[in-house]
Amino acid sequence: KKKKQIMSCTITANKEDMDGTEIDDTAGLSFVVQNKVLFVSGIDKSSVFGKTELEVGDRILSINDCNFRAYADANFATKIITKSDNAVTVVVEKGVEGFTPLSKEELDKSRSKTPT
């Protein structure tokens, strides 16, 4: 059984990468709500977050000081990251039970949602 631990991960993403192409506004993250808890459901390994300790299955506690402990909304989480200027601070709880990995179809569907 994994021991629960809180990890804070501060990432600064530039709007353009080294070759001048736009970086994905979501910073390569996708989310899912399961049992009223917000989890990381996917991480693009070539993204900013792909180079951090963040893992699929981590419980999102907050993003940029917006608390997701009692209010789990995957679209709102994506919107916060999309609307962020450069710095995105994500606080997660690792080793949480209750996450069920998504199938490839479910993961693709969760990534295709565009916040308004």
N, C-alpha and C positions, 0 to 999 in steps of 0.2 A: 504494500500500500504506500502510495506516494505521500510525503509529508506536505501539508499546505504551507505555502510561503507567498508573501506579497513581494512583487517585483515591480519597480517603476522603470519605465523605459522612455527616455526622452530622445526623440529623433528630429533632426533638422533636415528638411527636404528642400532642395532648390527647385525652382519652377522648370528649369531646363537641365538636362544632364550634360555630360562632357561634349557630346557631338551635336548639341543644339536641338535635339528632339524633345518634345514635351514628355514629362513624366506623368504617369497615370494619376489623376486627381485623388484616387482612393488610396494612394501610396501602396497599392498591391494587397490590400486587406479586404476580406469579406467576412460577414458576420451571420450568425443564425441565433434565433431564440428557441431554446428548448427548456421546458418546465419553468417558464418565466425567468430564465437566466440567459444573459447575452454571452455568447461564446465566439471566439475566433473560429471561423469555418474554413478559411483558406488564406494562404500567404503566397504571393508570387515571389519565388526564391531570388529573382533578379531585381526585386524592388528594394526600397529603403528598409522596410521592415523584414525583408528576407535575410538581412545581415545582422539581425538582433536575436535575443534570446526568446522572442515571442514564438509561440507554437500553436498549431491547431489544437483546439480543446481548452485553451486558456480562457478563464472567465474574465470578461471585461468589467472592471469596477468603475473606471472613469476614463473619459477622453477629454483632454483640455479642460479639466476641472468640472466637467459635466458628469454627474453621478448616475451610474447605471445599475446600482445595487437594487433599487426598488422599481426602477422603470427600465425594462429591457425592450429596446426598439432598434432593430437592425438597420432600418432605413435612416433613422435619426443619427445613429452612430456613423454611418457612411456620409451623411450630410455634414456632420461636424468636421470630418477629415477633409471632405471636398472643399468646404468653405474656409479652411485654415489657410493662413498666409504661407508660413514656412514651417514653424515648429508644431509638431504634433506630440503631445505627451499622453501616453497610454499607461494606465495602472491596471495590472492584471493579477489574478489569483491563480497560481499554478497548482496542479494536482487535485483539481476539483472533480468529484464523481458526478456522473449524470450526463456527460456529453456523449452523443452518438455521432460518429463520423458520417458525413453526407456521402451519398453515392455521387458518381461523376455527373450524372444528369442534374441532381439537386444542387451540386456545387456550381455548375455552369449557370443554372437558373438564378442562384443567389448573386452571382457576379454580374448578370445581365441587367439587374434592376438598377435604374438610374433615378437618384433622388431628385425631387423637384424643388 
